[in-house]
Amino acid sequence: MNDNQIICFLEAAKEKNFSRAAENLYQTQPGISRTIASLERELETKLFVRTPGKPLELTESGQIYYEAFSNIQKEFQSARQKCDQLKRRSSKILRFGYASGWTISHFLPTMMNVLEQEYPYINIEVECHPFDNLFQLVLQNDLDLVLTIDNRLFNSPQLERKPIYQLPKVILYPKYYPPMSSPLQLKDETFFLIDDKTAPDMDREATKILQRYHFSPKIKVVKNLATMISMVENGQGVAIMDLWSQPVHMDQFDYFTLDDTHPVVLAYRKECENDPTILSLRRTLAKELLDLIFNC
């Protein structure tokens, strides 16, 4: 018994006519008749009542085999569809990016585990890139979804942003300094900032933040994170950064949490707004991120 025999039998039973079954299956009428006769010999039973000039009728045995073969065909088609879906899904890659310089190990591994359990058919690739590159990488289709600080300099109509968290800013200082109860204790220090092309007014913003504590700081902008770490570590001053910045979690530093925050967003291309995978992943990322942060 083979697939062709079963298909010919089911089509002939549906059409009650060998000729119409042959047309539907792009075969010849004699070929269909021979195939059915061969199947009957294998099953050792007649499947049709053949009366000249009348439609084919299933025998009692034919009806039993028709129901059995119909169910098998339906189950086979369902199994094939499911396997095709798994095959398509297994080839899907979600490219998730976040800002380099962040330490997000307190929630990223757990978040990834949740995503892998809920979406086992998606291969999730994680990449780190500078803040000022992330939005552009999404627009270029090099990343699908990014977690980063919102920045209206990248106000592209092609970009969708979803607010996810208000990230506190902190003042970083050497651990050998006395514990800080107020930034006013640091009023004589130099406050370091990292040069950031996406935030041209950052020195003005930092001044505004610290003026709320009743002093105007001395601000110095340095080229990169390594320089800033070196300056602070060697007692040359303190630094303003956010709570997820890597130096905040280094053993040689301590920090004071400010009241000021900046918004963290999930960003992706607007053309993906109705993509069920992106929507589901956004909801899961948002929920897990907030749950984990609030439980820290």
C-alpha positions, -999 to 999 in steps of 0.1 A, spaced: 0 0 0 13 35 -9 2 71 -7 -10 72 -43 -34 42 -37 -49 59 -7 -53 93 -25 -69 77 -55 -93 57 -33 -103 88 -13 -108 109 -44 -129 82 -62 -150 78 -30 -156 115 -29 -165 119 -66 -182 85 -68 -167 83 -103 -133 70 -115 -132 95 -145 -137 126 -124 -112 114 -98 -87 109 -126 -93 144 -139 -89 159 -104 -56 140 -98 -43 146 -134 -42 108 -140 -60 86 -165 -92 68 -158 -76 33 -165 -48 42 -143 -71 51 -114 -91 18 -120 -59 -2 -119 -47 16 -87 -80 9 -69 -80 -27 -80 -44 -31 -67 -55 -17 -34 -84 -40 -32 -61 -70 -38 -38 -59 -10 -67 -54 14 -84 -86 3 -118 -69 0 -140 -50 -24 -141 -12 -17 -167 -2 -43 -200 -15 -57 -195 -10 -94 -228 -8 -113 -227 2 -149 -243 36 -155 -246 44 -118 -223 63 -94 -198 43 -74 -209 33 -39 -187 22 -10 -190 -13 3 -193 -17 40 -156 -25 41 -150 5 18 -167 28 42 -146 15 71 -114 21 51 -126 54 39 -131 67 74 -97 53 85 -78 67 55 -95 101 58 -85 103 95 -49 93 87 -48 119 59 -60 146 82 -36 137 109 -8 135 84 -16 170 70 -19 184 105 15 168 115 31 182 83 18 217 90 31 216 126 65 204 114 66 231 88 58 257 114 85 244 137 110 245 108 101 281 100 102 291 136 135 274 142 151 296 116 139 328 132 165 349 149 157 379 171 187 403 174 184 420 207 208 449 215 216 470 246 240 497 254 276 488 259 289 501 292 259 488 311 259 460 336 225 444 334 234 409 348 209 414 376 181 409 352 193 399 317 200 361 324 166 356 340 149 376 313 166 355 286 156 323 304 120 334 304 121 342 267 137 309 258 110 290 277 82 310 262 96 312 227 118 281 223 116 284 185 133 318 184 171 320 184 179 352 204 212 369 197 224 395 222 248 423 212 262 454 229 268 487 210 274 523 220 244 544 228 247 565 198 247 535 174 217 515 187 189 534 171 207 535 138 213 497 139 176 492 143 168 514 114 194 496 93 177 463 101 210 451 118 191 447 151 154 439 157 149 452 192 171 474 215 170 484 252 186 518 255 182 554 269 156 574 249 171 601 228 150 624 207 179 632 184 169 599 167 133 609 162 128 589 131 92 582 118 104 547 112 113 540 148 89 529 175 98 535 212 81 519 242 90 534 276 101 507 300 119 521 330 131 554 346 168 547 353 183 566 382 214 587 378 241 584 404 273 601 416 303 577 415 331 582 440 360 561 454 351 537 482 377 552 505 357 585 506 335 590 536 299 577 530 278 603 512 245 615 526 242 644 502 260 656 470 267 688 489 296 669 505 312 667 470 308 704 461 346 709 458 352 679 436 355 679 398 325 661 383 335 640 352 312 632 323 319 610 293 318 628 259 285 618 243 275 632 209 239 622 215 237 645 246 253 679 236 238 696 267 249 670 292 272 695 311 243 719 314 220 691 326 245 679 352 249 715 365 211 718 368 209 685 387 235 695 412 222 731 417 192 715 433 216 705 461 227 742 464 260 743 446 273 748 411 298 720 402 330 721 383 323 699 352 350 682 331 341 661 300 365 632 292 368 612 261 359 577 273 349 555 301 384 542 308 396 578 314 368 586 337 373 554 358 410 562 361 403 598 372 378 587 399 398 558 411 428 580 416 409 606 436 409 632 409 372 637 411 338 620 409 315 610 381 279 613 371 264 582 353 234 559 356 228 530 379 234 504 353 269 518 343 296 492 348 318 512 372 289 515 397 293 478 403 331 477 407 345 470 441 366 501 443 337 525 440 306 536 459 278 557 447 250 581 457 216 578 440 202 610 427 165 619 424 170 624 386 164 597 361 164 592 324 140 570 304 149 536 291 130 524 261 125 493 240 129 504 204 122 487 171 111 495 136 75 506 132 70 481 104 73 455 131 45 470 153 20 443 144 45 414 142 31 390 168 66 379 178 79 414 184 47 423 203 49 392 225 86 397 232 81 433 240 55 425 266 76 397 281 107 419 282 88 447 298 72 426 324 104 407 334 125 438 334 101 456 357 95 426 380 131 419 384 140 456 391 113 460 416 124 428 434 160 438 436 
